[in-house]
């Protein structure tokens, strides 16, 4: 039994069905509604043409369709072939045609050095218009201009076990956020506290007078304070959940296998919301100061959450894993001895007597980038992975792999930003070899070489960050200037300016 989980390689098998779904989200339209001022979107870059091999036609079509890049890159078929070249690893950025991303955002990406067949990262940058679903009073909304809200949106999606989940999330997650915000349009525009309940539409079930059902006033009559900011956070959190459930429903018909980490930024009404589920990261560099805007979710950083779930629901461990952590794998010859351990409640270590059940494989094993959950996957939050099972087992990973994001908020109105203040988003391909301080140093070096009102400076910064993490080709692989190995992973970077012309005014 223990040999079945010795490998740390993810193994995908068909699942017997999706978990019970939550209430289904409203149908998502085929395109995002945006105000006229929003930048026009170019068509999705066409898939690269396959070579003149003799593969079966069906496989050729699938191979061609499996590689696509973000719409805003506007890649030609030749550009797609260059972007898919593992040997050259050319850095890709939007063309300098004067039609820039919102906020003069900078973006750059590069494919891996052979880790996977295609670039499994995806990115999205949108201006999204939200029209209110109904008025707070419950009366039908009269159509008029200026009643909706507009939010800016950036998303990085780091796929694993294929790029389909990342591609799906890049197309749809911002639409789920829009759907969740529709009920909040009037509320967010009203400075008074949010209502405790929204009335039903007249004539709808539950809209009749139910005051007779309300019991006597309780001594616990005080109402919790709910802020507008917390409503937006809740909308983003719900959108992640609905996106994950949509992947579960459609994973068979659309072959949405694998999963993805998701790092999303929403700018709405003067505040920046950074939502992260996975090991991508975001930092703000403001006047040389580094402000972390996310944290990595790995088996080590979420050890206690995973152990608590295994403790509360031991059936999820299938008798193959132990939720306890030991400094190393327990050996049969150590039965009866006392060894250091820690459980879901502990941050320190203590000794316990080794029993037979302690010989099971640890729920969290390994250290650093080699740490794995259930000997299978190196991240603990993300979208998708509904077919993922423990290697050579029927145990599902999903109960431990959460789609719930952590959302951090930054109020842009509380600080006067200069054009050199930026928010940097990067997939783990950047952060595996680059520290926060090195990113901040690159920000200062690159931006100081450009005029403050030059919008191309942010794309140049994104390119510099990608090149610095990729390194240069040498005899022994891609190397950094200090001769250490560069990142062999896909690398994607957004640079969002927080001040100066063309930002959020």
Beta strands, then each sheet from edge to edge (+ up, - down):
strand 1: 11-12
strand 2: 106-110
strand 3: 121-130
strand 4: 149-160
strand 5: 259-268
strand 6: 271-277
strand 7: 281-286
strand 8: 289-292
strand 9: 321-322
strand 10: 325-326
strand 11: 338-342
strand 12: 350-353
strand 13: 361-362
strand 14: 364-365
strand 15: 372-373
strand 16: 383-384
strand 17: 388-389
strand 18: 406-411
strand 19: 422-426
strand 20: 472-474
strand 21: 477-479
strand 22: 491-497
sheet 1: 1+ 17-
sheet 2: 2+ 22- 19+ 7- 8+
sheet 3: 3+ 4- 5+ 6- 18+
sheet 4: 3+ 4- 5+ 16-
sheet 5: 9+ 13+
sheet 6: 10+ 11- 12+
sheet 7: 14+ 15-
sheet 8: 20+ 21-
end
